[in-house]
């Protein structure tokens, strides 16, 4: 596993694979996947950024896209509350999963299953590597 981690670390890659210097990826849009949460005994926090259940249906849940100030607020909320939070909107308990959209992604389609639990937004350091096919996010679930 250690050898894999070393190979996956962009800081250890040869300089000739990059088109420019590495920098943190800052998404301009964030996918929010909402699923009902059945356990009524779980403590909740109110979701203040509009109805997360009024978007596009996907296998991962109902997806809405946030951008601009709403994206910034969602990232701040996720960092403040930590993982494992159950959210409510209009009296409905929800599990929310947040995932930054990559530059080639137009919306919710194709982004299922690659998210961070809504208590764990953050950016990954990535390099601008030469493309070798379609970029894919690594599934991560923090709970």
C-alpha positions in Angstrom: 0.0 0.0 0.0 2.9 2.3 0.8 4.3 1.9 -2.8 0.8 2.8 -4.2 0.6 5.9 -2.1 4.0 7.1 -3.3 3.0 6.5 -7.0 -0.3 8.3 -6.4 1.3 11.4 -4.9 1.7 14.1 -7.6 4.6 15.7 -5.8 6.6 12.5 -6.6 5.8 12.4 -10.4 8.3 13.4 -13.0 8.0 17.1 -14.0 7.5 16.3 -17.6 4.0 14.9 -17.0 2.6 18.2 -15.9 1.4 21.1 -18.2 2.0 23.5 -15.3 2.7 23.7 -11.6 0.5 21.7 -9.2 -2.1 23.7 -7.4 -5.2 22.9 -5.2 -8.3 22.3 -7.3 -11.0 24.8 -6.6 -14.4 23.7 -8.0 -16.8 26.3 -9.3 -19.8 24.0 -8.9 -20.8 21.5 -6.2 -23.2 18.5 -6.6 -25.4 17.9 -3.5 -27.0 14.4 -3.4 -30.0 14.1 -1.0 -31.4 10.8 0.3 -34.1 10.4 2.9 -32.8 9.5 6.4 -35.1 7.0 8.1 -33.9 7.2 11.7 -36.1 9.7 13.5 -33.9 9.5 16.7 -30.9 11.0 15.0 -30.1 14.6 15.9 -30.4 17.0 13.0 -29.3 20.4 11.7 -31.3 22.5 9.3 -30.1 22.8 5.7 -30.2 26.5 4.8 -29.3 26.4 1.1 -32.6 25.7 -0.6 -34.5 22.4 -1.2 -31.9 19.7 -1.9 -34.7 17.3 -2.9 -35.8 19.4 -5.9 -33.2 18.4 -8.4 -32.3 15.6 -10.8 -33.0 12.0 -9.7 -29.8 9.8 -9.8 -28.9 6.4 -8.3 -27.1 8.3 -5.5 -30.1 10.4 -4.6 -31.7 13.7 -5.8 -28.9 16.0 -7.1 -28.8 19.8 -7.1 -25.9 22.0 -8.1 -24.6 24.8 -6.0 -22.3 27.6 -7.3 -21.0 31.0 -6.2 -21.9 32.1 -2.6 -24.1 29.0 -2.1 -21.1 26.7 -2.9 -18.9 28.7 -0.5 -21.6 28.5 2.3 -22.0 24.7 1.7 -18.2 24.1 2.0 -18.2 26.2 5.2 -21.1 24.3 6.7 -19.6 20.9 5.9 -16.3 21.9 7.6 -18.1 23.3 10.6 -20.4 20.4 11.4 -18.1 17.5 10.6 -19.1 14.1 9.2 -22.2 12.1 10.1 -24.7 15.0 10.3 -28.3 14.4 9.4 -29.8 17.5 7.8 -33.5 18.6 7.6 -35.3 20.6 5.0 -39.0 21.4 5.4 -39.3 18.8 8.1 -37.7 16.0 6.0 -34.6 14.3 7.4 -31.9 13.9 4.7 -28.4 12.4 4.3 -26.5 14.8 2.0 -23.4 14.0 0.0 -21.3 16.8 -1.5 -19.0 16.4 -4.4 -17.1 19.0 -6.4 -17.8 18.9 -10.1 -14.8 18.5 -12.3 -14.3 21.0 -15.1 -15.6 18.6 -17.8 -18.8 17.8 -15.9 -21.9 19.8 -16.9 -24.3 18.6 -14.1 -25.4 15.6 -12.0 -25.2 13.0 -14.7 -22.2 10.6 -14.3 -21.3 12.0 -10.9 -23.0 9.3 -8.8 -21.1 7.6 -6.0 -18.0 9.9 -5.9 -18.9 12.1 -3.1 -17.9 13.2 0.4 -20.4 13.1 3.2 -21.8 16.5 3.9 -19.6 17.0 6.9 -16.4 16.8 4.9 -16.0 19.2 2.1 -12.5 20.0 1.0 -10.2 20.3 -2.0 -7.6 17.9 -3.2 -4.2 18.9 -4.6 -4.0 18.0 -8.2 -1.6 18.7 -11.0 -2.6 19.6 -14.5 -1.5 16.3 -16.0 -1.7 15.5 -19.6 -5.1 13.8 -20.3 -5.1 10.1 -20.8 -8.9 9.6 -21.2 -11.8 10.7 -19.2 -11.0 11.9 -15.6 -12.7 10.0 -12.8 -13.2 10.9 -9.2 -12.1 8.5 -6.5 -15.1 7.3 -4.4 -14.6 8.5 -0.8 -17.2 8.1 2.0 -16.3 9.7 5.3 -18.5 8.9 8.2 
